[in-house]
Amino acid sequence: MRRDRLLAPVRTIRRAVLARRRLLAALLTAVAVATGVHAAATPPPATVEVVVAAHDLPAGVVLTSEDLRPAGFAPDSMPAGATDDLGDTVGRTLAAPLRVGEPVTDVRLVGPSLTDGYPGLSAVPVRLPDAGMADLLQVGDVVDLISADPQGGAATVVAADVPVLAVPATTPEVGASGLPGRLVVVGAPPGEVPRIADASARTFLTVAFPD
């Protein structure tokens, strides 16, 4: 008898649950649907489109549409100087290597922005008559520019401790000196630019690695 009294409330609750099971199932279904709708209605995080390297790219390459692709970046993670314009990037020359997925920024392209990391310097293209010599250079190298007259005369240092800003991958061509060579972009103080340009056009220009 006592056991029946103890079980009576349980039976009452069970009967109430069974009687209302359809209503409870409907309520649970409604909650699940509402939760799914809320999740679907939540907008995705905002992104901005940035041009990135489609594969690993070496310095000096002339960019094509196959080298680039758009990628989404969170607005606060977009690198300074990045672009979303493929048309503005195709045809430009890389001044430094890029890894796949790395954004193309202005300082990675041959142009005025090359000197952003070198305050007070100007970007100066010079021709090295020996194309093989240019192949030895890498962006970031610091070299001395040495001028030698092909007709004879002592060699002179035109500019000392100038950084290499870019080594464009161009086909060797004949320069003003009559010798085949390659263009290299260096950074130099504005006051030295005329002397470097004159030596590049009239003399045999070579480089030396300072101690």
N, C-alpha and C positions, 0 to 999 in steps of 0.2 A: 504493500500500500504506500509506504513512504517513497519507494522507488518510483511508483507511478506519479506521485506528486512532483518529484524532481524532474521527471521527463515531460510533464505536461507543458511547461513553458516552451521547451525545445520543440515539441510537436506543433505548438501554436505558431511559433516563429517560422518553422518549416512550411506549414500550410500557407502562411501569409506570403512567403517568398515564392512558393510554387504558383500561387494564385496571381502573383504580379510579375512572373518571370518574363512574360512578353514585353511588359512595360519597361522592366529593367534592361532587357536586351536592346529595346529601341533607344533607351536613353544612352546606353554605352555606345551604340552605333553612331548616334548623333554626336557624342563627344569626340569619337575617333574621326568622323568626317570633318567636324569643325577644326580639329587640330591639324588635319591634312590641308584644309583650305587655307588656314593661317600660314602654314609653312610655305605653301605654293605662292601665296600672295606676297611674301617677304621679298623685296627686290634684291638682286645680286649686288655685291659690292661694286662701287663705281670704279671704272678703269679708264685709262687713256691709252691710245694706240701709239706705239713707238716703233721705229724702224730698227731691227736687230739683224745680226749676221745669221744667214741661213746655214752656214757651216764655217769651220775654221778658215780664216783669211790671213794671208801674210801681208806684211807691210809692202807698199808699192803697187799693189794690185789696183787696176781700174775697175771700179764696181759696176756690175751688171744687175739686171733684175733677178737673175738666178742666185745671186749672192746675198739677197736681202729678203726679209719677210716682215710683216707687221706682227707685233706682240702686245698684249695688254699688260699695263703696269698700274699699280695703285698710284693715285695722284701724288701722294707724299713720297713715293719711291722713285719717281721719274728723275733720271740723272740730268743735271744741268747741261744745257747745250744739245740735248737729244732732239730729234726731229720726227715728225709723223708723215713727212712728205717723201715718198719713194722717188718721185720725179726729180726732186732736188738733190737726191743722193746718187742716183745712177749716173755714171760717167765721171764721178769724182775719184781722186786717187787717195788710197789709204796711206797715212803717214806712220801708222803703227799697227801691229797685228791685232786681230779681233778673234775671240773665241766664239763658237756657235752660241747664239742666244744673247750675246753681249750687245747693248745698244750702240748705235753709231752716233757719236757726239762730234761737235765741231772741232774739238782738239785732235780728233783721230783722222782728220782730213787735211790734205795739203791745202793751205790757204792762210790768211792772216791769223786765224785762231791758233796756229801752230806755236806762236810765241806766248800764249796765255800763261804758260808755266815758267816763262823767262822774262820777267819784268825788265823793261829798258832795252830789249833786243829787237832787231828787225829780222824778218825771214828773208834770206838772200839765196836765190838759186845760183849755183856755180857749176861749171862744167869741168869734170875730171877727164882729161884725155884718155887715161887708161881705164877702160870699163871694168877690168878685173879688179882694179883698186877700189872702185865703188862697191863691188860685191863684198869687200871685206868690212864695209861699214854697216853699223846698225844704229837705229834711232836711239839717241841717248849717249852715243859716243862723244867724247870731247877730243878735238883734234886741233893741230896747227895747220893753217893753210900756207903753203910754200910756193912761191912763184919762181920759175926758171925760164929765161928767154931761150926759145929754140935756136936762135942765131948765135948764142953764146952769152957769156956774162955770168956773174955770180948769182946764186939763188938767194932769195930774200924771204923772210917771214912776212906774209901779208897780214895775217891775223892769228893771234894766239888764243888757245883755249876756247874755241868756238864749239857749241854743241851741234850735233847732227840732228836736224828736226825731221827729215824725211829722205828716203832713198827710193824715188819712184822707179817702178819696174818698167822702164822704157827701152825701146830698141836702140842700141848704140848708133849714134849719128855723127857726122863730121861737123865739128865746131869751127869757130872763127880761126882757130890756130891751124886748121887743116888736118887735125888728127881726130880719129873717132873717139867718142867718149860717152859719158853718162852724166846726167844732171843729178845733183845732190843739193838739198836745201839745208842751209846752216843758219844759226842765229848769231847775229853780230851787232855791236853798238852802231847806232845810226851814223856816227862820224867815220866809221870804217867801211861803210857800204860802198861809196864811190871807188875806193882803192881796190876792194875785192872784186867789184864788177869789172873794173878796167883790167885787172890781172887775169880774170877768167876769160875775157874776150881776146886779149893780146898775147898771153904767155901760156906756157905749159904749167898748169896748176896741179900740185900734188898735196898729199896730206902726210902728216907725221903724228904719231901718238905720243903726247908729252908724258914725262915721267910722273 
